[in-house]
């Protein structure tokens, strides 16, 4: 599996405090699940991690008994870890969680829902089994067995369609307008917006902006010197000032300051 840290802010600092690995889903789940992810930590002091979430739903089982369905977080997602622990997580494909809900995926947006609220008592029983299982691979197998029993044998074709559109947004920074995206998909703008609300959980405009901010944060961490004006233009901004405002509102600090903090992280600072 890819070891990409896109979306994890100040990833160099975070990866000194936790270990993360990903595994591919079994073939029958791959139309719905992007990957499983496991996080381990053993800390003397708490660590607060900020993430710019992808347009995907997660199912997570965390040491201490917490099991949740996490919808798309439109702001920055903050989580503090402390002591010793583990998370067993499932990252669904965009649209991939829709068959497990009675309503649109937008009903989960900006929410962290206890697993039993979505799956009832079987969800709580699953959580207890996963949290009691010390072997990561066996814990993942428990989750996969649970999901296979609840997902349809044949996926809704719209899941693949919306996932492909989200992938296109992520891969092509020249896409900055929803009407262009709708035209390429062969649907009207309102139809595309409704489809995203139903399957993804947020509108295409949000996905475009989030992908651009993730790329900007990644570039700020990876490159010694960033041409901010050039990056703003590449990401579809009319001017650098607009880009700086968006970055600051999303990440919490201006891009140049964020880059300096990342450089300090890479040098071994905190």
C-alpha positions, 0 to 999 in steps of 0.5 A: 500500500502507498505510504502517502502522508497527504492530508496529515499536517506536519507529518514528519513530527507526527510520524515520530510519535505514532506508527502507521501502516495500511493494508489493501482490502480483500477483493470482494470489498475493494469496490467499497473500501480503499484501505485499512489503516492501523495506528500504534503509539506509545507516548510519554506526553500527549500528541495533538495531530491535525489532519485535512481529511479526504472526502471519505468516510472512516470506520474506527476502533480505538483503544479505550472502547471508542468505536465510531463512524467518522463522516467527512470533516469539512474543517481540520480534524484534530485528535489527541493521542496519549499513553499507549494505544491503537486504532484499527481503521477502515477508509471507504472509497468516496461513495463506498459507505452509501450502501450501509446507510439508510440515507445520504452520506451527507447525513454523516458530514461533520459528525463522529457517530458511535458505531451502534448508531449506524449498525445497532447492537451488532456494531457494538459486538464488533467493536468489542471483538476488534478492541479485544483482538491483539493481532492487527491482521485478525482485527482487520479480518473481523471487520472485513467479515462484518462488512461483507455480510452487509454490503451488496454483492454488486456495487451501485455503478454510481459509486465507481462514477463518483470515486472516479470524479473525486480521483480526477479532481485530486489528479488534475489541479487545473480543475477549479470549476464545478460546471467544467467537472459536470460537463466532463462527467456528462451531467448537469451541475445540479445533478452532480451536486446532488450526486455528491451529497448523496454518495460522497457527503459534500459538494464537488466545490468543497472537494476541489478546494480540499484537494488543492489545500492538501497539495499545498500543504504537502508541497510546503512540507516537501520542498525547501523553497516554495514559489507561492505565487506559482503554486497559487496559480497552479492551484487555480487561484486568481492571486496569491492573496486569495490562496494565502487566505484560504490556506490560513483558514484551512490549516490554521497558519499562513503557508510560509509559517507552516513551511518553516514549522515543517522545516523545523520538524524535519530538522528534529524540532517539535 
